[in-house]
């Protein structure tokens, strides 16, 4: 038995001291073919330093062998020695039999550096040289998948599957194609592939994508089943909670939806969107105390989230807590991106607290944004009439009657006002 085989057998038995001795003997005594095979095995097992030493030794003996040069570059890339790897790859000339392999390893290197366009150029050149090689087509598909260019990835995955290739480099291409379709928004096609995969064989990501796809298709039961399975097997997969909640809400299971979101907040307590969504469901369950608590927590986490600001201030308006509206919203009117709903809520609050000049200021600020909303227009008509601003009151009254033509009282008011002109 060769020292190389003895070394591998020792590794299998977990005898590292024996492995080190046999490895050292292999370097001294085994022939080059055995050493090359040993390097391949060690690389696949993750023993990068030992594989690198063999490749370096062989490259010294055979400096013209570009396959060894590419192998060594691949090991260096895995060991995050990118500059050394690139130096070796650049030594491989375009007429070398190893040139296509060098292009593919270089593409991997540039992809790890997020230089996706350079990686794409390398793979396209490799594909031009060997257009029938599935590994190149797969590498290009995976690159496009990473770049979120899903339509390009889909075409390549489909081509590979049509060739009868459903798995490469431990990647299930049917899974990948289904997920790519889902990310491209083509949910009908996505589910056709994803439902071919047994749930027990799904990775957490694929299970999530499949549940999400069922949700987009409004097929709520399988969405709930898959996302619940994912929650039970991997409760820290935080992305699942809002979508499982959404599916449960669609099935009118509001209490279950709230419970799911509360579980999600237990593992992702710094997600202000999750607090806001939990508040929405609490509001639908008419639990105003819980709604307020969740909205306040979301606001603490992100004071600039205007959706949360509006919802919390709307709750204060609903409850008639006018000073709370004013205290909460005053700071937001100084911001450039203030939502006009803030002006409306402040206008109402200042009316109720009889601060009429401030109310008029915020009604004027809100006015351009709500000229088609009856709930805004009708009280604003009365307010500006009381303030003696007949011109603005008439403008609002005409807009209101246009929106609600069957309101006889307001139509008569408009008729009488116009007779006075």
Protein Blocks (a to p, Z undefined) as FASTA:
>chain_A
ZZklmmmmmmmnopaklmmmmmmmmmmmmcfklmmmmmmmmmmnopaklmmmmmmmmmmm
mmmlmklmmmmmmmmmmnopaklmmmmmmmpcfkbfklmmmmmmmmmmmmmnopaklmmm
mmmmmmmmmmmlmklmmmmmmmmmmnopaklmmmmmmmmmmnopabgehiafklmmmmmm
mmnopaklmmmmmmmpcfklpcfklmmmmmmmmmmnopaklmmmmmmmmmmmmmmlmklm
mmmmmmmmmnopaklmmmmmmmmmmmmmmbmklmmmmmmmmmmnopaklmmmmmmmmmmm
mmmlmklmmmmmmmmmmnopaklmmmmmmmmmmpmklcfklmmmmmmmmmmnopaklmmm
mmmmmmmmmmmbfklmmmmmmmmmmnopaklmmmmmmmmmmmmmmlmklmmmmmmmmmmZ
Z
